[in-house]
Amino acid sequence: MYDVKQFVPECFVDSRLIQIILNSSKGPNHAHGVGKVLNKLEMDLLKYPAIGIIDQDPGKGAKPTIWSNYQPQLLEENLINFGLGVFKHQSKNHLVIEIMPEIEKWILEACNESAVNPQEYGLPQNLHDLNMITKSINIHTNKEFTNLILKLLELNSPRLIKLKEILLRYSNYKIPLERRV
């Protein structure tokens, strides 16, 4: 069974999203940037199964050379409709989930699909202003963000539910029944 530290998101908001989805009192194994996520998988978690979570931020540049070790996975569902891609390492028990496009836009699209207005949770509806909040190291203490994600989960947002399904399918992580976040 996975420990929450075997999940490696690349930015603060990804880390908080994964922590909320997995209902963990501890945060995942955060690594800032795609290269650092892949290096953490290759070095620190070399002997363990692990899942990296990255997103497609504009202007981020090309992915590191090590990315060529990961191959897209063909799953039974069309993940592009959920803004997700899944990539498996050629020889290790490592997986990378790519959120497309950038995570803030992905969350706003989840809100739109679930008819949730972020302003009702004290958050902006536009990408630029939401970025100002989510790029902060303090996103893990932002109750408005937490409440928004919990509401999307409660409403079975297709994007969040599909991400959760993939995380659980590949990890066999056991989500605690009692709310911890």
Secondary structure as GFF3:
##gff-version 3
##sequence-region A 1 181
A	DSSP	three_ten_helix	4	6	.	.	.	ID=ss1
A	DSSP	beta_strand	7	9	.	.	.	ID=ss2
A	DSSP	alpha_helix	12	21	.	.	.	ID=ss3
A	DSSP	alpha_helix	34	42	.	.	.	ID=ss4
A	DSSP	beta_strand	50	55	.	.	.	ID=ss5
A	DSSP	three_ten_helix	65	69	.	.	.	ID=ss6
A	DSSP	beta_strand	70	72	.	.	.	ID=ss7
A	DSSP	three_ten_helix	79	82	.	.	.	ID=ss8
A	DSSP	beta_strand	84	89	.	.	.	ID=ss9
A	DSSP	beta_strand	94	99	.	.	.	ID=ss10
A	DSSP	alpha_helix	103	113	.	.	.	ID=ss11
A	DSSP	three_ten_helix	118	121	.	.	.	ID=ss12
A	DSSP	alpha_helix	127	134	.	.	.	ID=ss13
A	DSSP	three_ten_helix	137	141	.	.	.	ID=ss14
A	DSSP	alpha_helix	143	154	.	.	.	ID=ss15
A	DSSP	alpha_helix	158	171	.	.	.	ID=ss16
###
